């Protein structure tokens, strides 16, 4: 018992804080971007949809390191866009927490977008048609009919997005690096301590991730069943 | 004041080619499922877009392919009653009704609509908790609150249980009568047409026929498809024998009609209730009597249905007789027919 207390006391808790913060912020951003993209594509023609859907899903099917490579190409301080961003606005993504968020958003966005789109497509088309004949504007229909009716799907999409954003490793490692207390997320911490042969610490963080993952899915299921009961 | 529709649209199985004009009346589009009725309604509402043609209401153009006009559904003011009512599941009955009242709906006005449709007690209930009749009332209240210029009814009673249907039909009839503008009712139910509508137009494989009054339609449906839709059970090919008779090979009979046979007659139709049974009396060679055999009897609640064969290898002939007339079924060998009851169909 005392050893465990000692271990917990000496433990650097920053990976947990960084991972939760990154996950939360990235989820909020992906939530709005994903729903907006899904809403736009819901009304687009079949050709635009096929093309745009491929592009928006790409980060999910590519290895995260490839996404990280693209992000570096854009945001590296040695490249035009990255250096301009830094010079004019003082914004830098490389080796910063912002990089963590950026990587997490890019990787988790397709999950949010795809779930939202599937949820919209499950909504009875006649509801949208009825809303149109009733004179509701497309914006009103989106906010007052489509989103509320797609709520269960959007909810589960959000939870999956959060889980994916929090666990992001490959793109984060390339763009933000693993700076303890700054960009060192749980996933990166696990990779690092295993390289050093510290299986105890790795096991501890693995446990933390498992608990969070399980809690998130359980909460999602409860929330979805409750919202289904209501309507 | 009239709704004018003349549209063409290529569909998967056939080309929709519909033309009709509905005055301030309840106008029926009668057709089997998959005949293009609902698609026609959706084109009028602006949910679907025809390939070409014109749709106008009181001279206000909804769609005109030549002029390049296609109003969005929001601007057409068409009240569409969906088959499954399409109530918003996330809104209460009250909010459903308010949804069609523009950007700043007035709660008091919406409540008056609820009252008019007997829904006051259900204002705060979600559609998932409503019965079929209540759902339809809510949909009608929402439609009325929208103040439409034209009403479009898509199989309005198909989602209701039979015992409710009759009551809802009466309510609907009352509301439509006070509407005083064109209403188009799409259905495959001839009884609905008869009770609810003033004129009817048949749709077969996407093609519309001529619009006639409902009484005229049931008296003389003119086409084979129309006869079947009007509930006529017996239709067979025929050819004119002379100016007053036609021969029907399938039934092995020559039929005499009161007037003259119309030119280009192709089918003869006889309603299942039109026959009289002639028992015992063998009067071979009498006018309009059919020799029948091979009977198969089905007992219904209030009537007998007997399926006969006429000529060997010929088509079936259906006879229905009320149990009041014939408490116990006796199978006749001849069926008699009044010449007035024979429908001659030219297409």
Interface residues (C-beta under 8 A of the other chain):
Chain A: X124 X126 X127 X129 X130 X131 X132 X133 X134 X135 X136 X137 X144 X145 X148 X149 X151 X231
Chain B: X42 X45 X46 X47 X72 X73 X74 X76 X77 X78 X79 X80 X82 X84 X86 X88 X89 X90 X91 X99 X100 X102 X126 X128 X142 X146
